[in-house]
Amino acid sequence: MKGKLTKKIIGTSERPRLSVFRSCGHIYAQVIDDEKGCTIASASNFTKKGSKKLSNDVESAKKVGEEIAKRCIAAKVTKVVFDRGSYLYHGRVAALAEAARAAGLNF
């Protein structure tokens, strides 16, 4: 199912792809330019060993959305295409997207 959806969503230099990966313990987001094949920005709620553990809930997904938007704006990217993968637009995925929109990304 993911192949059908991702095949249609392609990031360009002017509108890179905001890809979301959700696991049981963490949520990750990265902005990808598919034409150049490079990652422009990334953020997650994963921390290095020994630091404060972040929870895996809607609040941490909102923080990841704000962080990815901040990093995109620093890289001079304001327009993106949202790629939710095979995940439903619900819960943590929706919270990340709404927080990124509120922080200044357009999609």
ROMIPA-949599 format. One record per residue: x, y, z of N, C-alpha, C, CB in turn. Coordinates in Angstrom, 1 decimal, padded with zeros to 4 digits. Glycine has a CB too. Layout:
REM residues N
<nc1 X nc2 Y nc3 Z cac1 X cac2 Y cac3 Z cc1 X cc2 Y cc3 Z cbc1 X cbc2 Y cbc3 Z>
...
This chain:
REM residues 107
<nc1 000.8 nc2 -001.2 nc3 000.0 cac1 000.0 cac2 000.0 cac3 000.0 cc1 000.9 cc2 001.3 cc3 000.0 cbc1 -000.9 cbc2 000.0 cbc3 001.2>
<nc1 002.0 nc2 001.2 nc3 000.7 cac1 002.8 cac2 002.4 cac3 000.8 cc1 003.4 cc2 002.7 cc3 -000.6 cbc1 004.0 cbc2 002.2 cbc3 001.8>
<nc1 003.7 nc2 001.7 nc3 -001.3 cac1 004.3 cac2 001.9 cac3 -002.7 cc1 003.4 cc2 002.7 cc3 -003.6 cbc1 004.7 cbc2 000.6 cbc3 -003.3>
<nc1 002.1 nc2 002.4 nc3 -003.5 cac1 001.1 cac2 003.2 cac3 -004.3 cc1 001.1 cc2 004.6 cc3 -004.0 cbc1 -000.2 cbc2 002.5 cbc3 -004.2>
<nc1 001.1 nc2 004.9 nc3 -002.7 cac1 001.0 cac2 006.3 cac3 -002.3 cc1 002.2 cc2 007.1 cc3 -002.5 cbc1 000.6 cbc2 006.4 cbc3 -000.8>
<nc1 003.4 nc2 006.5 nc3 -002.2 cac1 004.7 cac2 007.2 cac3 -002.3 cc1 005.0 cc2 007.4 cc3 -003.8 cbc1 005.8 cbc2 006.5 cbc3 -001.6>
<nc1 004.6 nc2 006.5 nc3 -004.6 cac1 004.9 cac2 006.6 cac3 -006.1 cc1 004.3 cc2 007.9 cc3 -006.6 cbc1 004.4 cbc2 005.4 cbc3 -006.8>
<nc1 003.2 nc2 008.4 nc3 -006.1 cac1 002.6 cac2 009.6 cac3 -006.6 cc1 003.2 cc2 010.8 cc3 -006.0 cbc1 001.1 cbc2 009.5 cbc3 -006.3>
<nc1 003.8 nc2 010.7 nc3 -004.8 cac1 004.3 cac2 011.9 cac3 -004.1 cc1 005.8 cc2 012.0 cc3 -004.4 cbc1 004.0 cbc2 011.8 cbc3 -002.6>
<nc1 006.2 nc2 013.1 nc3 -005.1 cac1 007.6 cac2 013.3 cac3 -005.4 cc1 008.0 cc2 014.7 cc3 -005.0 cbc1 007.9 cbc2 013.1 cbc3 -007.0>
<nc1 009.1 nc2 014.8 nc3 -004.3 cac1 009.6 cac2 016.1 cac3 -003.8 cc1 010.5 cc2 016.7 cc3 -004.9 cbc1 010.3 cbc2 015.9 cbc3 -002.5>
<nc1 010.4 nc2 018.0 nc3 -005.1 cac1 011.2 cac2 018.7 cac3 -006.1 cc1 012.1 cc2 019.7 cc3 -005.3 cbc1 010.4 cbc2 019.4 cbc3 -007.1>
<nc1 012.9 nc2 020.4 nc3 -006.0 cac1 013.8 cac2 021.4 cac3 -005.3 cc1 012.9 cc2 022.5 cc3 -004.7 cbc1 014.8 cbc2 022.0 cbc3 -006.3>
<nc1 011.9 nc2 022.9 nc3 -005.4 cac1 011.1 cac2 024.0 cac3 -004.9 cc1 010.0 cc2 023.5 cc3 -003.9 cbc1 010.4 cbc2 024.7 cbc3 -006.0>
<nc1 009.6 nc2 022.3 nc3 -004.0 cac1 008.6 cac2 021.7 cac3 -003.0 cc1 009.1 cc2 020.3 cc3 -002.6 cbc1 007.2 cbc2 021.6 cbc3 -003.6>
<nc1 010.0 nc2 020.2 nc3 -001.6 cac1 010.5 cac2 018.9 cac3 -001.2 cc1 009.4 cc2 018.1 cc3 -000.4 cbc1 011.8 cbc2 019.1 cbc3 -000.3>
<nc1 009.7 nc2 016.9 nc3 -000.2 cac1 008.7 cac2 016.0 cac3 000.4 cc1 009.0 cc2 015.9 cc3 001.9 cbc1 008.8 cbc2 014.6 cbc3 -000.2>
<nc1 008.0 nc2 016.1 nc3 002.7 cac1 008.0 cac2 015.9 cac3 004.2 cc1 007.6 cc2 014.5 cc3 004.5 cbc1 007.2 cbc2 017.0 cbc3 004.9>
<nc1 008.5 nc2 013.6 nc3 004.8 cac1 008.2 cac2 012.2 cac3 005.0 cc1 008.1 cc2 011.9 cc3 006.5 cbc1 009.2 cbc2 011.3 cbc3 004.3>
<nc1 007.1 nc2 011.1 nc3 006.9 cac1 006.9 cac2 010.8 cac3 008.3 cc1 007.0 cc2 009.3 cc3 008.5 cbc1 005.5 cbc2 011.3 cbc3 008.8>
<nc1 007.8 nc2 008.9 nc3 009.5 cac1 007.9 cac2 007.5 cac3 009.9 cc1 007.5 cc2 007.4 cc3 011.4 cbc1 009.4 cbc2 006.9 cbc3 009.7>
<nc1 006.6 nc2 006.5 nc3 011.7 cac1 006.1 cac2 006.3 cac3 013.0 cc1 006.4 cc2 004.9 cc3 013.5 cbc1 004.6 cbc2 006.7 cbc3 013.1>
<nc1 007.1 nc2 004.7 nc3 014.6 cac1 007.3 cac2 003.4 cac3 015.1 cc1 006.6 cc2 003.3 cc3 016.5 cbc1 008.8 cbc2 003.1 cbc3 015.3>
<nc1 006.7 nc2 002.2 nc3 017.1 cac1 006.1 cac2 002.1 cac3 018.4 cc1 006.6 cc2 003.0 cc3 019.5 cbc1 006.2 cbc2 000.6 cbc3 018.9>
<nc1 007.9 nc2 003.3 nc3 019.4 cac1 008.6 cac2 004.1 cac3 020.4 cc1 008.9 cc2 005.5 cc3 020.0 cbc1 009.8 cbc2 003.4 cbc3 020.8>
<nc1 009.0 nc2 005.8 nc3 018.7 cac1 009.4 cac2 007.1 cac3 018.3 cc1 008.7 cc2 007.6 cc3 017.0 cbc1 010.9 cbc2 007.1 cbc3 018.0>
<nc1 008.8 nc2 008.9 nc3 016.7 cac1 008.3 cac2 009.4 cac3 015.4 cc1 009.4 cc2 010.3 cc3 014.8 cbc1 007.0 cbc2 010.3 cbc3 015.7>
<nc1 009.6 nc2 010.1 nc3 013.5 cac1 010.6 cac2 010.8 cac3 012.8 cc1 010.0 cc2 011.5 cc3 011.6 cbc1 011.7 cbc2 009.7 cbc3 012.3>
<nc1 010.6 nc2 012.6 nc3 011.2 cac1 010.2 cac2 013.4 cac3 010.1 cc1 011.5 cc2 013.9 cc3 009.4 cbc1 009.3 cbc2 014.6 cbc3 010.5>
<nc1 011.4 nc2 013.8 nc3 008.0 cac1 012.6 cac2 014.4 cac3 007.3 cc1 012.0 cc2 015.0 cc3 006.0 cbc1 013.6 cbc2 013.3 cbc3 007.0>
<nc1 012.7 nc2 016.0 nc3 005.5 cac1 012.4 cac2 016.7 cac3 004.3 cc1 013.4 cc2 016.3 cc3 003.3 cbc1 012.4 cbc2 018.3 cbc3 004.5>
<nc1 012.9 nc2 015.8 nc3 002.1 cac1 013.7 cac2 015.1 cac3 001.1 cc1 013.5 cc2 015.8 cc3 -000.2 cbc1 013.4 cbc2 013.6 cbc3 001.1>
<nc1 014.6 nc2 016.1 nc3 -000.9 cac1 014.6 cac2 016.6 cac3 -002.3 cc1 014.9 cc2 015.4 cc3 -003.1 cbc1 015.7 cbc2 017.7 cbc3 -002.5>
<nc1 013.8 nc2 014.8 nc3 -003.8 cac1 014.0 cac2 013.6 cac3 -004.6 cc1 014.7 cc2 013.8 cc3 -005.9 cbc1 012.6 cbc2 013.0 cbc3 -004.9>
<nc1 014.7 nc2 015.0 nc3 -006.4 cac1 015.5 cac2 015.3 cac3 -007.6 cc1 017.0 cc2 015.1 cc3 -007.4 cbc1 015.2 cbc2 016.6 cbc3 -008.2>
<nc1 017.5 nc2 015.7 nc3 -006.3 cac1 018.9 cac2 015.6 cac3 -005.9 cc1 019.2 cc2 014.4 cc3 -005.1 cbc1 019.3 cbc2 016.9 cbc3 -005.1>
<nc1 018.2 nc2 013.8 nc3 -004.5 cac1 018.4 cac2 012.6 cac3 -003.7 cc1 019.1 cc2 012.9 cc3 -002.4 cbc1 019.3 cbc2 011.6 cbc3 -004.4>
<nc1 018.7 nc2 014.0 nc3 -001.7 cac1 019.3 cac2 014.4 cac3 -000.5 cc1 018.3 cc2 014.8 cc3 000.6 cbc1 020.4 cbc2 015.5 cbc3 -000.7>
<nc1 018.7 nc2 014.7 nc3 001.8 cac1 017.8 cac2 015.1 cac3 002.9 cc1 018.2 cc2 016.5 cc3 003.3 cbc1 017.9 cbc2 014.2 cbc3 004.1>
<nc1 017.2 nc2 017.4 nc3 003.3 cac1 017.4 cac2 018.8 cac3 003.7 cc1 017.4 cc2 019.1 cc3 005.2 cbc1 016.3 cbc2 019.7 cbc3 003.0>
<nc1 016.4 nc2 018.4 nc3 005.8 cac1 016.3 cac2 018.6 cac3 007.3 cc1 015.6 cc2 017.4 cc3 007.9 cbc1 015.4 cbc2 019.9 cbc3 007.6>
<nc1 015.9 nc2 017.1 nc3 009.2 cac1 015.3 cac2 016.0 cac3 009.8 cc1 015.1 cc2 016.3 cc3 011.3 cbc1 016.1 cbc2 014.7 cbc3 009.7>
<nc1 014.1 nc2 015.6 nc3 011.9 cac1 013.8 cac2 015.8 cac3 013.3 cc1 013.1 cc2 014.5 cc3 013.8 cbc1 013.0 cbc2 017.1 cbc3 013.6>
<nc1 013.3 nc2 014.3 nc3 015.1 cac1 012.6 cac2 013.1 cac3 015.7 cc1 012.6 cc2 013.3 cc3 017.3 cbc1 013.4 cbc2 011.8 cbc3 015.4>
<nc1 011.8 nc2 012.5 nc3 017.9 cac1 011.8 cac2 012.5 cac3 019.4 cc1 012.8 cc2 011.5 cc3 020.0 cbc1 010.4 cbc2 012.2 cbc3 019.9>
<nc1 013.7 nc2 011.0 nc3 019.2 cac1 014.7 cac2 010.1 cac3 019.6 cc1 015.9 cc2 010.9 cc3 020.2 cbc1 015.2 cbc2 009.2 cbc3 018.4>
<nc1 016.3 nc2 010.5 nc3 021.4 cac1 017.4 cac2 011.2 cac3 022.0 cc1 018.6 cc2 010.2 cc3 022.2 cbc1 017.0 cbc2 011.8 cbc3 023.4>
<nc1 019.8 nc2 010.8 nc3 022.5 cac1 020.9 cac2 010.0 cac3 022.7 cc1 020.8 cc2 009.3 cc3 024.0 cbc1 022.2 cbc2 010.9 cbc3 022.6>
<nc1 021.5 nc2 008.2 nc3 024.2 cac1 021.5 cac2 007.4 cac3 025.4 cc1 022.0 cc2 008.3 cc3 026.6 cbc1 022.4 cbc2 006.1 cbc3 025.2>
<nc1 021.3 nc2 008.2 nc3 027.7 cac1 021.7 cac2 008.9 cac3 028.9 cc1 021.0 cc2 010.2 cc3 029.0 cbc1 023.2 cbc2 009.1 cbc3 028.8>
<nc1 020.3 nc2 010.7 nc3 028.0 cac1 019.6 cac2 012.0 cac3 028.2 cc1 018.2 cc2 011.7 cc3 028.5 cbc1 019.7 cbc2 012.8 cbc3 026.9>
<nc1 017.4 nc2 012.7 nc3 028.7 cac1 016.0 cac2 012.6 cac3 029.2 cc1 015.2 cc2 011.9 cc3 028.1 cbc1 015.4 cbc2 014.0 cbc3 029.5>
<nc1 014.5 nc2 010.9 nc3 028.5 cac1 013.6 cac2 010.1 cac3 027.6 cc1 012.4 cc2 010.9 cc3 027.3 cbc1 013.3 cbc2 008.7 cbc3 028.2>
<nc1 012.1 nc2 011.0 nc3 026.0 cac1 010.9 cac2 011.6 cac3 025.5 cc1 009.8 cc2 010.6 cc3 025.4 cbc1 011.1 cbc2 012.4 cbc3 024.2>
<nc1 008.6 nc2 011.0 nc3 025.6 cac1 007.4 cac2 010.1 cac3 025.5 cc1 007.0 cc2 010.0 cc3 024.0 cbc1 006.3 cbc2 010.5 cbc3 026.4>
<nc1 006.3 nc2 009.0 nc3 023.7 cac1 005.8 cac2 008.8 cac3 022.4 cc1 004.3 cc2 009.0 cc3 022.3 cbc1 006.2 cbc2 007.3 cbc3 021.8>
<nc1 003.9 nc2 010.3 nc3 022.3 cac1 002.5 cac2 010.6 cac3 022.3 cc1 002.3 cc2 011.8 cc3 021.4 cbc1 002.0 cbc2 010.9 cbc3 023.7>
<nc1 001.1 nc2 012.3 nc3 021.4 cac1 000.7 cac2 013.4 cac3 020.5 cc1 001.5 cc2 014.7 cc3 020.8 cbc1 -000.8 cbc2 013.7 cbc3 020.6>
<nc1 001.8 nc2 014.9 nc3 022.1 cac1 002.6 cac2 016.1 cac3 022.5 cc1 004.0 cc2 016.1 cc3 021.9 cbc1 002.7 cbc2 016.3 cbc3 024.0>
<nc1 004.7 nc2 014.9 nc3 022.0 cac1 006.0 cac2 014.8 cac3 021.4 cc1 006.0 cc2 014.9 cc3 019.9 cbc1 006.7 cbc2 013.5 cbc3 021.8>
<nc1 004.9 nc2 014.4 nc3 019.2 cac1 004.7 cac2 014.6 cac3 017.8 cc1 004.6 cc2 016.1 cc3 017.4 cbc1 003.5 cbc2 013.8 cbc3 017.3>
<nc1 003.9 nc2 016.8 nc3 018.2 cac1 003.8 cac2 018.3 cac3 018.0 cc1 005.1 cc2 019.0 cc3 018.1 cbc1 002.8 cbc2 018.9 cbc3 019.0>
<nc1 006.0 nc2 018.6 nc3 019.1 cac1 007.3 cac2 019.1 cac3 019.2 cc1 008.2 cc2 018.8 cc3 018.0 cbc1 008.0 cbc2 018.6 cbc3 020.5>
<nc1 008.0 nc2 017.6 nc3 017.5 cac1 008.8 cac2 017.2 cac3 016.3 cc1 008.3 cc2 018.0 cc3 015.1 cbc1 008.6 cbc2 015.7 cbc3 016.0>
<nc1 007.0 nc2 018.3 nc3 015.0 cac1 006.5 cac2 019.1 cac3 013.9 cc1 007.0 cc2 020.5 cc3 013.9 cbc1 005.0 cbc2 019.1 cbc3 013.9>
<nc1 007.1 nc2 021.1 nc3 015.1 cac1 007.6 cac2 022.4 cac3 015.3 cc1 009.1 cc2 022.5 cc3 015.0 cbc1 007.4 cbc2 022.9 cbc3 016.7>
<nc1 009.8 nc2 021.4 nc3 015.4 cac1 011.3 cac2 021.4 cac3 015.1 cc1 011.6 cc2 021.2 cc3 013.7 cbc1 011.9 cbc2 020.2 cbc3 015.9>
<nc1 010.8 nc2 020.4 nc3 013.0 cac1 011.1 cac2 020.2 cac3 011.5 cc1 010.8 cc2 021.5 cc3 010.8 cbc1 010.3 cbc2 019.0 cbc3 011.0>
<nc1 009.7 nc2 022.2 nc3 011.2 cac1 009.4 cac2 023.5 cac3 010.5 cc1 010.5 cc2 024.5 cc3 010.8 cbc1 008.1 cbc2 024.0 cbc3 011.0>
<nc1 011.0 nc2 024.5 nc3 012.0 cac1 012.1 cac2 025.5 cac3 012.3 cc1 013.3 cc2 025.2 cc3 011.5 cbc1 012.4 cbc2 025.4 cbc3 013.8>
<nc1 013.7 nc2 023.9 nc3 011.3 cac1 014.9 cac2 023.6 cac3 010.6 cc1 014.7 cc2 023.8 cc3 009.1 cbc1 015.2 cbc2 022.1 cbc3 010.8>
<nc1 013.4 nc2 023.6 nc3 008.6 cac1 013.1 cac2 023.9 cac3 007.2 cc1 013.2 cc2 025.4 cc3 006.9 cbc1 011.8 cbc2 023.4 cbc3 006.8>
<nc1 012.7 nc2 026.2 nc3 007.7 cac1 012.7 cac2 027.6 cac3 007.5 cc1 014.2 cc2 028.1 cc3 007.6 cbc1 011.9 cbc2 028.4 cbc3 008.6>
<nc1 015.0 nc2 027.5 nc3 008.4 cac1 016.4 cac2 027.9 cac3 008.5 cc1 017.1 cc2 027.5 cc3 007.2 cbc1 017.1 cbc2 027.2 cbc3 009.7>
<nc1 016.7 nc2 026.4 nc3 006.5 cac1 017.2 cac2 026.0 cac3 005.2 cc1 016.5 cc2 026.7 cc3 004.1 cbc1 017.1 cbc2 024.5 cbc3 005.1>
<nc1 015.7 nc2 027.7 nc3 004.3 cac1 015.0 cac2 028.5 cac3 003.3 cc1 014.0 cc2 027.6 cc3 002.5 cbc1 016.0 cbc2 029.1 cbc3 002.4>
<nc1 013.3 nc2 026.7 nc3 003.2 cac1 012.2 cac2 025.9 cac3 002.6 cc1 011.0 cc2 026.2 cc3 003.3 cbc1 012.6 cbc2 024.4 cbc3 002.6>
<nc1 009.9 nc2 026.7 nc3 002.6 cac1 008.7 cac2 027.0 cac3 003.2 cc1 007.5 cc2 026.2 cc3 002.7 cbc1 008.3 cbc2 028.5 cbc3 003.1>
<nc1 007.7 nc2 025.7 nc3 001.4 cac1 006.6 cac2 024.9 cac3 000.8 cc1 007.1 cc2 023.4 cc3 000.7 cbc1 006.2 cbc2 025.4 cbc3 -000.6>
<nc1 006.3 nc2 022.5 nc3 001.2 cac1 006.6 cac2 021.1 cac3 001.1 cc1 005.4 cc2 020.3 cc3 000.7 cbc1 007.1 cbc2 020.6 cbc3 002.5>
<nc1 005.6 nc2 019.0 nc3 000.3 cac1 004.6 cac2 018.1 cac3 000.0 cc1 004.6 cc2 017.1 cc3 001.1 cbc1 004.8 cbc2 017.4 cbc3 -001.4>
<nc1 003.4 nc2 016.8 nc3 001.7 cac1 003.3 cac2 015.9 cac3 002.9 cc1 003.2 cc2 014.5 cc3 002.4 cbc1 002.2 cbc2 016.4 cbc3 003.8>
<nc1 004.1 nc2 013.6 nc3 002.9 cac1 004.0 cac2 012.2 cac3 002.6 cc1 003.8 cc2 011.5 cc3 003.9 cbc1 005.4 cbc2 011.7 cbc3 001.9>
<nc1 002.6 nc2 011.0 nc3 004.2 cac1 002.3 cac2 010.3 cac3 005.4 cc1 002.6 cc2 008.8 cc3 005.3 cbc1 000.8 cbc2 010.5 cbc3 005.7>
<nc1 003.1 nc2 008.3 nc3 004.2 cac1 003.5 cac2 006.9 cac3 004.0 cc1 002.2 cc2 006.1 cc3 004.0 cbc1 004.4 cbc2 006.5 cbc3 005.1>
<nc1 002.2 nc2 005.0 nc3 004.7 cac1 001.0 cac2 004.1 cac3 004.8 cc1 000.2 cc2 004.4 cc3 006.0 cbc1 001.5 cbc2 002.7 cbc3 004.8>
<nc1 000.6 nc2 005.4 nc3 006.8 cac1 -000.1 cac2 005.7 cac3 008.0 cc1 -001.4 cc2 006.6 cc3 007.8 cbc1 000.8 cbc2 006.5 cbc3 009.0>
<nc1 -002.4 nc2 006.4 nc3 008.5 cac1 -003.6 cac2 007.2 cac3 008.4 cc1 -003.3 cc2 008.6 cc3 009.0 cbc1 -004.8 cbc2 006.6 cbc3 009.2>
<nc1 -004.0 nc2 009.6 nc3 008.4 cac1 -003.8 cac2 011.0 cac3 008.9 cc1 -004.6 cc2 011.1 cc3 010.2 cbc1 -004.3 cbc2 012.0 cbc3 007.8>
<nc1 -004.1 nc2 010.6 nc3 011.3 cac1 -004.8 cac2 010.6 cac3 012.5 cc1 -003.8 cc2 010.5 cc3 013.7 cbc1 -005.8 cbc2 009.4 cbc3 012.6>
<nc1 -004.1 nc2 011.0 nc3 014.8 cac1 -003.2 cac2 010.9 cac3 016.0 cc1 -001.9 cc2 011.6 cc3 015.8 cbc1 -003.0 cbc2 009.4 cbc3 016.2>
<nc1 -000.8 nc2 010.8 nc3 016.0 cac1 000.5 cac2 011.5 cac3 016.0 cc1 000.9 cc2 012.0 cc3 014.7 cbc1 001.6 cbc2 010.4 cbc3 016.4>
<nc1 000.5 nc2 011.4 nc3 013.6 cac1 000.8 cac2 011.9 cac3 012.2 cc1 000.1 cc2 013.2 cc3 012.0 cbc1 000.5 cbc2 010.9 cbc3 011.1>
<nc1 -001.1 nc2 013.3 nc3 012.3 cac1 -001.9 cac2 014.5 cac3 012.2 cc1 -001.4 cc2 015.6 cc3 013.1 cbc1 -003.4 cbc2 014.3 cbc3 012.4>
<nc1 -001.0 nc2 015.3 nc3 014.3 cac1 -000.4 cac2 016.3 cac3 015.2 cc1 000.9 cc2 016.9 cc3 014.7 cbc1 -000.2 cbc2 015.7 cbc3 016.6>
<nc1 001.7 nc2 016.0 nc3 014.1 cac1 003.0 cac2 016.5 cac3 013.6 cc1 002.7 cc2 017.5 cc3 012.4 cbc1 003.8 cbc2 015.3 cbc3 013.1>
<nc1 001.8 nc2 017.1 nc3 011.5 cac1 001.5 cac2 017.9 cac3 010.4 cc1 000.9 cc2 019.3 cc3 010.8 cbc1 000.5 cbc2 017.2 cbc3 009.4>
<nc1 -000.1 nc2 019.2 nc3 011.7 cac1 -000.7 cac2 020.5 cac3 012.1 cc1 000.3 cc2 021.4 cc3 012.8 cbc1 -001.8 cbc2 020.2 cbc3 013.1>
<nc1 001.2 nc2 020.9 nc3 013.6 cac1 002.2 cac2 021.7 cac3 014.3 cc1 003.2 cc2 022.3 cc3 013.3 cbc1 003.0 cbc2 020.8 cbc3 015.3>
<nc1 003.5 nc2 021.5 nc3 012.3 cac1 004.4 cac2 022.0 cac3 011.2 cc1 003.8 cc2 023.2 cc3 010.4 cbc1 004.9 cbc2 020.9 cbc3 010.2>
<nc1 002.5 nc2 023.0 nc3 010.2 cac1 001.7 cac2 024.1 cac3 009.5 cc1 001.7 cc2 025.3 cc3 010.4 cbc1 000.3 cbc2 023.6 cbc3 009.2>
<nc1 001.4 nc2 025.1 nc3 011.6 cac1 001.3 cac2 026.3 cac3 012.6 cc1 002.6 cc2 027.0 cc3 012.7 cbc1 000.8 cbc2 025.8 cbc3 013.9>
<nc1 003.7 nc2 026.3 nc3 012.6 cac1 005.1 cac2 026.9 cac3 012.7 cc1 005.6 cc2 027.5 cc3 011.4 cbc1 006.0 cbc2 025.8 cbc3 013.2>
<nc1 004.8 nc2 027.4 nc3 010.3 cac1 005.2 cac2 028.2 cac3 009.2 cc1 005.4 cc2 027.4 cc3 007.9 cbc1 006.4 cbc2 028.8 cbc3 009.4>
<nc1 005.2 nc2 026.1 nc3 007.9 cac1 005.4 cac2 025.3 cac3 006.6 cc1 004.0 cc2 025.3 cc3 005.9 cbc1 005.8 cbc2 023.9 cbc3 006.9>
<nc1 004.1 nc2 025.4 nc3 004.6 cac1 002.9 cac2 025.4 cac3 003.7 cc1 002.8 cc2 024.1 cc3 003.0 cbc1 002.9 cbc2 026.5 cbc3 002.7>
<nc1 001.7 nc2 023.3 nc3 003.2 cac1 001.4 cac2 022.1 cac3 002.4 cc1 000.0 cc2 021.8 cc3 002.4 cbc1 002.3 cbc2 020.9 cbc3 002.9>
